Amino acid sequence: MTWEQSLEGVAQAGTRDGMKVRMIRVCGWFHRLRQATPLVVFVFVWCTHASGLQRSAVLSTADVHVRLSTDAHAPRLTSLSGGAGARWRNRWKETLPASVEVNSRNIAVTWKLIPELGRADAHHLTFVYESAQPHLRLSWNWESRAGFGPLEHRIEIENLSDQNISLSMVDSLRLNWRAPVKNALLNLYVEKGADTPSAHGTHLDVVESGYHWTGTSSTYAHPVPGEAREIIPAEIVYSAAYPQVGWYAGIEFSGRTRITLMRDRESLKTVLGLNPDPGPFRTRVGPGESFTTPTVFLGAFTGGPDGAGNQLRPWVRAVLGNPLTWKDPQYPLTVNNSWGSGMQVDESLALRMIGESKELGLEMFHVDAGWFRGVGDWYPDKRKFPHGLAYIADAAHRQGLRFGIWVDWTQAALDNEPGALNARDPKVRDWLVRDLPPNWKPEEFKGQTIDLGVPAAHNYCAKEVKRIVESYHLDMLEHDGYLVAQGCTRDDHPHAPPDRSTMTVMHDSGADFVLASNSTDVSYHAVRAYYSIYEQTRREHPGLLFEICNDGGRMVDFGSAAHGDYFSITDTYDPLSNRRAFYDASHLLPAAMLESYVEKWPAPRMENFLYMLRSGMMGWVTIMVNTTAWTQEEHEAARQAIALYQRTLRPLIRDAQLYHVSARPDGVHWDGMEYWDPGRGKGVLFAFRGSIADEAQHRFVLAGLDAAKHYKIHYEDGTAPDREAKGSELMGSGVMVNLQTPLSSDLVFLEDVSAEPGPGL
């Protein structure tokens, strides 16, 4: 059925309920069309009412259907609908800024819809409003960048006047759904695995009347025992009843953001956007400049958290991810990283590791911290690398390997060598978030963060990143440390000035951190500058990979997903921590983007050794071990495991649906993760046995299969004979896994054999 054939009727004019209506009438084609094809559907309705011009629109993908409207002064998301016919109705109209500050005076703002400046097509909707005094323009934007998954929304405010203005908080999205008391709801949200995954990680709250939750995210957190940890900025809210219909929303920004969710009787309220605390939030907007709220996404789904994830992860890949990265058949790569030897890396070790990487079948060699002259002095230490880093890169390239390095390019310290970013240099000192005390010293690989939001600092870092990438012949650049300032004491930076009466300064890991009323605005400007530098670098070097580390998982968010290629998801690397961090983050982000570092771990038996490797092989895998210390048997087992990953597991990690078929790993009981690719008719179950001595068997109930089809089951380690089973059995009673050794594992491969020809055909 074509788009034109799906439209029934023609434009009509008439009178209904006191309104003159001119519209395209669209009948029952929408439900049929969204089942058959991922076309974006857009319907626009113009209404002239006695009170003035009104507009409403429907913007849709195959998964979500949003009705939007406006009157002369403010817009509104009217309703959201999705699978199983579910619909959520919104009670709130958008709250546009009621005032701005000009020359320290609050000026009331009156907004008026300007229809001729708006935009409406199959992929975009923009309502535009202006105020006369001061002259401002506000654009309320909705967009569909894929034929499936969620819609995106942002608000932009332009200063068309000739004066500086100061804006207070403008939230990205505010919704007040009607939620009958009888509807039992759940809220799933996920912590970042930074530092080390907590005992909980993935939270599932019952959303009852009186429920009030706030989740926050930033680029560097200071976890406090007993207090809430930072989250990957998204919420998944759904009905507890089958088929677990719900909606999800998230924020595409790496700065200081927050999500709140509250339920009061039949009202379910959520607010997403920048974090107003410690506040009050203010941001400066000069003449000709603009302020844009962090983009948010909003979607609908069925099938609970895995139903949401199997829609959201492909959308992140298609819309936020770098297309060139996903076209690379080696993505996600297998990597050898030098941090197993810590800061002691040098030329001889690097060359030895390149040889080891080639022998093991790995695809990239990654030099971690320790190669540089000093913090902020991102030139090779000639005592360690007498021939420089390009020499190491070229050696890797000759072996068919890619080459990447660790760098913390926003850090200043005390080196005086030419090219070093010296914190005592008057120019650099003005870029810092505060004046450093006379006795300040950097740590081994961390210094003091500069404020990237300062144009001169941004320009310096852009040139420095370009120099590093080009001079060292890089295929991958990892950024770490405190990339984005947390707050700033300066009055002359582009961000708002701080309220000094409430400002606090803390010291941690070699750096001074400022927490003040302007912290969110500082991070807002710095994150936009960081994005700008990476966007420019990607334009100049399209094939370059970016690893987002930031102290092992503090920037795991959707804004980073749009500017990097993979994440370090935790700063602890034992098998349990790797599986916990992966279990959490894989609810929201593509498995291929989630990097686990495999470190040295006690493995007295081969079963324990494979358990260690496989715990880091469910997404992007990086070996961070002195592999020369492995026995010949371990070396061969690792070589075979890496080859299996590249040949069989990687296509599933890239493309398959993912199901969390166990409770979150605790290291004591069994846990598992299932991949199923319906297009290929293939999948795998990662099965891990815990430490309990008398629990040698476990039955995993699978998901995503066809109940009527037959599947071949193959146990990679030969722990059980191959057999066939119907999908109804595998999704009913499940598949049994037997492992005799605690802290061991197996890979259970699945293949659809229903379509195979019978004997003699």
N, C-alpha and C positions, 0 to 999 in steps of 0.2 A: 504494500500500500504506500503510495507516495504522499508527500506532505500535502499537496494540493487535494488529492483524493480524500484525505482525512478530514478536510474542512467541509462541513455540511451547511448549506445556506449561504447567504450573501449578506453584505452590509445592509442593515435595515435602520430606518429611522421611525421613531414612534414615541408615545408617551406612556410612562408607567410610573405609578406612585409619585406623580408630580415632577418627574425628571424627564428631560429630553435625552434619549439614549441613542448613541451611534456606536455600533460594535460589530465584531465578527462573532457569530454564534458558533461555538464549538461544542459538539455533542459527545457521545460516549467514546470517541476515538482516543481520548487521552489514556485511559487505563489500558486499552488494547495496544496502543503505540508504545507505551513505556515498558510493556512486557516483551515486545518484539524487537525493539531497537533502542540504542542509547541516544536517540535524538533529543536535543534540547527543545523544549516546548515553551512558547511565549505567547501570551494573550494580553492585549492591552485594551482597556475600556475607558472611554471618555464620558464623563457625566457632567451636565450643567445643572446645578441645583439652585434653588432660590438663594442660598447663602453664598454662592459663587462657584468657581471652577473646582471640580473634584476629579481625581484620576485614580485608577486602580489598575493593577497589572498582576499577571501570574508569570513567574519565572520558574522553570522546572528542569530537572534532569530525569534520567530513568529511575532515580531513587527518591527524589524529594521534589515537592510541589509547594511553592511559597507564594502567597497572595500578599501584595503590597499596595498601599494606597496613600493618598495625601489630600489635604485640603489646602487652603490658601496659605497656611502658616506652618504646618508640620506634617511629616510623613509618619507612616506606621506599617509595621509588619502585622497583617491582619490574622493570618493563619499559616500553619505548616502542616502538610500531610505527606504520608509515605506509604510503606507497604502495609498490607492487610487492611487497607481502608482507614487507617488511623488518622485522626486530625487533632491538632492542638490549636486552640484559639487564644490569641494574645489580647490582653486587656489594656496594655500600655501604648500610648502614643509616644513617638520619639520626643525626648526632651532636648530641644536646641538651647545653646547657651543664652541665658537671659540677660547677661551683662558681660562686659569686658572692662579691663582697667586701662586707662589712658592717662599718662602723667599723674599716676598715683590716685586717680579718681575713678570710681565705678561709674560706667556709662551703660544705661539700659539699652538693650538691643531688641529691635522689632524685625522679625523675619517675614519675608514675603516670597511666595512661590513665583519663579520666573519660568513659565512653561517653555518659551522658545529656546532656553539654554539646556533643557533636559535632553535625555537620550533614551531611546527604547528600541531594542532589537532582540534577536533571538538569544543573545548572549549577555546583554548588558541592560541595566536599568539605572538611570541617574535622575533624581529629582534635584533641582537647583533652587536655592533661596538666596536672597540678598537682603542686607540691611543698609539703610541709607546713611545713618550716623552711628558709629563710624562705618565707612563703606567696606563691607565684608561680603564674601560669597561662600556659601556652604553647599557642598555637593554630597548628596546621600547616595552612595553607590552600591549596587548589587551586581554580581557577575557570576557567570558559569563558564569555567575554562575547560570543562570536560563534559561529555554526554552522560556521565554517571557521577555518583558521589555527591558531595555537598556543594552548596553555593557559598560564595565569599562576599563579605561586606566590609566597607570602610567609610569613614566620614572625613572629608577634607575641608578645611577652613582657610580661605585665602584672604590676606590683608590687602585690600585694594586702596586703602587710604594712604596718606603721606606721613602717618605717625606710627610709632611703635605701639603695639598693644600687648597686653598680658592676658592670657586665657587661663581660666580655672579648668578643673577636670571635665573632660568630654569622654564619656564611656564609649567603647566600641559597639556594644550591643546590650540592650536592656529588654528583657522579655518577662511577661507576667501571664503564664499559661493558666487557663481554667483547668483545674485538676480535681474532679470529684473525690471526696473523702474515701469512698469505697474502692478507689483505684490504688492498689498497693504499688509503690514505686521503689526503685533501687537506684543508687548513684555509684558508679564505678569510676575511680580516679587512681592515678599511678604516680608513685614517687619516683624522683630521679635516683639513680643508683650511686650518685657521687659519694666520695669517701668510701663507704661500703654500704651495700644494701641493708636496710633495716630488717627487723624481724617480720614486718608486714608487707611493705612494698606496694602490693596491689590491694586497694581498699574497696570494699563493697558495703555501702551504708544503706540502711533502711530509711527511706525518706518519709517520715511521719510529720504530722502537724507539729510545729515547733522546731523542726529541723533547721539548722543554720550552719552552713559550712563555707569556709573560705580556703581556697588553695592558691598559693603564691609561687612565683617563679622569678629567678634572676640569673645573673651570670656567675655569681659566687655566693654560696650560702655558708652560714656558720651553724651547722647542726647543733641543736641543744637537746640533750637527753630528756625524753619525756614530752617534748614539744613536737608539733607537726613539722614534717620535713617538706622541702620544696617539691613541687609536682611537675611532671610534663604537662604543660598548660592545656588540658582538655578535660571534659566531663562527658560521661556516657550515662544517660538517664533512661530507664526503661521499666516497663511493667513486669511485675514478678510473675504474671500469668503467661501461659503459652499463647502466642508464639514470641513472647518477650519483645513486644514492639516498643520502640523508643526513638529518641533523638539524641544527637551528640553535637557538641560545639567545642571549638578550640581557638587558640590565638597563634598567629603566625608572626611572632616577634620574640626576640631574645632578651629584651630588657626587663625591667621590673614590672611584672604584670600580675593580675589576680583574677580569679573567678569566684563568684559567690553563688550559692544556691540555697534558697529558703522556701519552706512550705508553711503556710498558715491556712488551715482548714482547706478550702477549695482553691487556694491560690498557690501557684508554684512560680517563684520569681528567680531569675538568674541575671547576673550582670557580669560582663566580660570586658577587659580592657587594661589600661595602665593601672598600676597599684597606687591608690591615693595616699597611702601611708609611707613615711610618717607625716608628710604634708604640713599644711595644706598645699596641694599641687598647684603650681603655676608654671606657665611656659611663655617665653617671649616669642613674638612674631613680628618681624620688622616689615616695613613697606615692601610690597612685592613678594613677600615670603608666605609660606603656608605651613599649617600644622595638619598632619594626617594621623588619625587614630590607627593603632595596630590593626591590620586586617584580621578578621575572624572568619571562621567557616561554620556552617550550620547544615546538618544533614539528618536523615531519618533512616531507620533500618528495622529489620526483624531479626529474630534469632539471638538476642542477647549480645553480650560483649564480643563474642567471636563473629557474630553477624555484622556488628558495627566495624570490627577490625578488618574483616575480609572485604569490606567496601572502602574503608578509609585508607588502608595501606596501598592498594593499587592507585588510589587517587593521589596520594602523596607522591608516588613514583611518577605518575603521568603529568601532574600539574606543578609540583614543587621541585622535583628532581631534575638533574641535568640530563637532557636527552642523550648527549654523547656518552655519558657515563654508562647509562643503561643499555646502550647499543654495544658496549664493549663485552665480548663473550667471556672475558676473564673476570668480569665483575660479578660478585665480590672476590677480590684477590686473596691469595694465600701469601703470608708475609713472614719474614724473619726480622726480628727487632733486637737491637743491641742492648736494651735495658736490662737484660739478664746479667750483664756485667756492670751495670750502673754507670757512673761517671767515668769509668776507666777505659771506655772505648778509645781506640787509637787506630792508626792505619793498618798495622799488622793484623789486629783482631778483625777489623772490617773486611780485609781481603780474605781472611780465613773464613769468615761467616758467609761471604759471597760464594766461595767454593762449596761450603756446606749447604747453602740455599739451593744451589744448582743440583747437588747430589740428591737432596730430599725432594726435589721437584717443586720448590716454592717459586713464587712469581715476582716478589719484590723484596729488596733489602732496605731496611729502615734504620737509619742512624738516629738514635734517641739523644737525649741531653748528654753533654760532656764533650762535644766536638769543638766548642767555641772558645775564644780568648777569655770572655767574661760575659756576665749578664749585660744586656744592652749593647754588647760588642760582638755582633754576629758575623765574625770572621773566624776561619779555622785556626785553632791553636797550632802553631807551626811545630811545637815540640811533639804533639800527638799526630798531626797530619802534615808532614813536611812537604808533601806534594799537593796539598789542598783537597777540597771536597770534590771538585770536578774530576779529579783523578780517580776517586772512589766511584763516582757516578759512572764514568766511562768504563771502569772495570766491571761494574754490574751490568752495564749495557752490552758489553762484549759477551757476557754469559747469558744474554737473553732475559735479564732481570730488569725490572724497573727500580728506580732509586728515589727515596724520600728522606726527609730529615725533620727533626723536632726543632721548633723555634718559638720563642715567647716575645714576639716582635713589638709589643707595647711597653716593654719594661726598660726603665732607665736605672743606671747604677753609678759606679764611680770610676770606671776605666777611662784612661786618658789617651788611649791609642786613637789615631785618625779613624774616623767613621763611627766611634763609640757614642752611644747616647748617654752623656754624662749628666747626672742630676744636679751637679753644681754649676753647670753652664747656665748663665743667666737666661738664655733663650729657652733651654729645656726646662729650667726651674719654673718658668711661667706656664709650661704645659702640665706640670704636676698638679695633683688635686690639693696639695698643701705644701707649705715650706717644711722641709725635713729638718729634724734636730741635728746639731753639729756632730753628734756621735753615731748617726745612722749608718748602718752597713747593710748591704744586700746579703741574701743567702746564696747558696751554691749555684742555684739556677733560677732564682726569683729576685726581682728588684722592686722598684716602685712604679706603679702604673701611671702612664700619662693619660691626659684627657683627650681622647680621639675626636671629640666634638669640636675642639679648637681647630680652625681651618689649617693653620700652619703645622700642627701636629699631624693632622690627617694627611696633608701633602707629603710630609717627611716619611710617614709610614708607608704610603702608597709607593714612593720611590724605593724605599728599603725592601719592601716585599718584592718588587719587580727585580731589584738587584740580586736578591737571594735566589729567586727562582731561576733567573737567567745565568748568573755566574756559576751556580753549583749544578747546573744541568738537571734540574729536578723534574721528576714525574709526579711527585706528591709532596705537599707541604702540610705539616701538622702544626696547628697552633695550640698552645697550652697556657696555663697560668691565668692571670687576671686580665683578660683582654679588655674588658669594659669596666670603667671606673664605677664605683658604687655610690659615690657622692663627691662633692667638691666644695672647698672653702672659698673659691674665687668668686669675685663679683664681676670680673671683666671677661668671663667666658660666655659663649652663646647661650648657655643654659640660664635658668633663673638663679638669682643669688640665694644663699642659704639664710635661714633664720638662725643666727649665731647663738641665740639664747637656748635653743634646744639641740644644738649640734653636738655630736659625740664623735670621738676618734678612737679607733681600736687598732692594735698592732697584731698581725698574724702572719707567720711564714715570711718574714722579711719586708712586709708591706704595711703601710698605714692605710686604713680604710675609714672613710668619712660616712657617717649616717646623719643626714640632715633633711630639712624640709624639701630640698631640691634633688634628693637622691634619684627619684624617678625621672626627673627631667634631665639630669646628667646622663643617666643610662640611655634615655631616649635618643639624645643627640649622638652619643658615642656609638650606639648600635647602628644607627643609620650610617655613620661614617665607616664603621667596620663593613657593613654590607656593600657600601660604595667601593671600598678598596678591593673586595673580593670579586665584585661584578666587573670591575675594570681589569683585574688580573685574569679572570676567566675569558674575557673578550680577547685579550692578548695571547692567552695560552689555553685554547679550548680543551685540550686533552689533559690538562693538569688536574690531579685529584687533590681534594682538601679533606684532611682529617680534622674533625672537631673534637678536641680533647678537653681543654679547659678544666684541668685538675680532675680528670677521669669522670666526666659525666655531668658537669654542672651546666652545660649548655645543650642538653638533649631537649630540643624543642623544634617546633615547626618552622620558625624563622631560620634557624641553622640548617634545617633540612633543605631549605630553598637556596642556601648559599654554600653548603658543603656536600660531601659525597658519602661520608660515613662518620659514625660517632664512637668514641671510646665511652662505654656505658657505665663503667665502674672503675674505681681506683684500687680495688682489691681483686686478685686474679686467681684465687683458688677455685676448684671446680664448683663448689656450692655457690660462691659469690657470683661466678659467671652465669650459672643457670638461673639464679634468682634475678639478677639484673636483666637477663634476656627475657625471662618469663614476664617481668613487669613491662619493659619498654615495647615488647612485641605486641602488646595489645593495641598499640597506636601507630607504630612506625614500621616500615618494611624491614624484614629480617635481614636482608642484604646490607642494610645501613648500620647494623648493630654489631660493633666490634667487641670481641672478647680477647683479652690477652691471656695466653696460656703460660703460666709461670711454673718454676720448679716446685714439685709437690711430691710427698712421699708415695712411692708406687712399688711396693715390694713384689707384686705379681703383675704379669702382663695384663690381666683383667683390670687392675687398678690404673695401669699406664693408659690403656685405651679409654677408660672412664675419664681420666684427666683430659685427654685430647678431645674426646667427643663433647665434653662439657663446654668447650670453647668453639665447637664447630657447627652450631645451629644457625649462625649468621656469618659475618665477616670474621675470619680467624687469623690471629697474629701470634706466632710462636715467640715467646720472650724467655727462652731458656738457652743456656750454653749447651747446644746440641752435641758438641764434641765429648761431653761427659756421658752421653747415653751409651748403653751397651750396644753391641752389634744387633742383638735381637730387638731392642727398643728402636734403634735406628731404622731397621727394616720395617717394623710395625708402623712407625711414623710415616715412612715413605709410602707404604701401601694405603694408610689412612688418608694421606694428602691426595693421592691419586684417585681414591674413591670419592673424596670430597669434590674434586674438580670434575670428574666424569659423571657422577650420579647425583650427589647431594646438591651441588651448586645450582643446577637448573631448577630444582625444587625450591631451594632457598630464594631464588630470584622471582619465581613465577607462581608458585603454588599457594593455595589457601592454607591458612594456619589455624590449628585448633589446640587450645589449652586443655588437654584431655586428662589432667590430674590437678590436684591441689598444688599450690606454690611449693617449690622445693624447700625441704627443711633438712636434708642430709640424713635423716633418720628413716623416713618412709620412702616408698617408690615415688618417682615422678616421671612425666613424659611429655613430649610435644609431637603433634602429628602434622605433617604436611600432606596435602592432597591436591594434585593438579588434574582437574577433570578433563582438560584439553588433551593432555598426554595419556590420561588413564593410568597415572603412576603416582606413588606417594611413599612416605617413609614415616615410621614411628621411632623417635629417639626414646629409648627406655633406659632408665637409670634406677638401680637398686640402692637403697639407703644402707645404714649401718646396722640395722637390727639383725641379729644373728639367725633368728628362726623365721625369716620372711623371705624365702627363696622363690616364691611365686607371686605374680600379680596379674590381674586381668584389667586391661585397658579398654574402655568403651570408646570406640572411634566415632567420628562424625564426618559429614560431608559426602558420604558415599551414596550410591543408589541401592536401595534395599533389594531390588529385584536382580541385580547383577551379581556375577561371580568374580572373586578376586583371588589371585595367587598370592600366597604369603611365603616370604623367604626370610629366614633368620641369618643375618650376615655372619655371625660367629658360630653358626651351626648348633645353637643351644636347643633347637627343636627341629624336627623334619619339616621340609616344605609341604604345604598343603593348599587346598582351595576352600573358600568359605563364601557364603552369600553375604551381601551387604547387610541384610537384615540381622544376621548373626553378629557381624562385627560391630554393628551399631546397637545391638541388643545386649547379648551376654558378653560381647567383647572378644579380644584376642589375648590369649594367655602367654606370658613371658616367664621363663624359668632361668634364674641366674643363681649359681651355687655360691658365688663369692660376694660378700658385702662390698659396697662401693665399686660395683662393676656395671657394665652396660651392654646393650645390644642395639643393633639397627634392624628393624623389622620392615622389610620392603613390601609394598603392595602394588599389584598390577591388575588392571581390569582385563579379564580373559573372556568376557562374555561375547566379544565380537570376533574372537578367533574362529577360523573355519574348522569344522569337524573333520574327522578322519575320512580320507578319500575324496575330499572336496578340493 
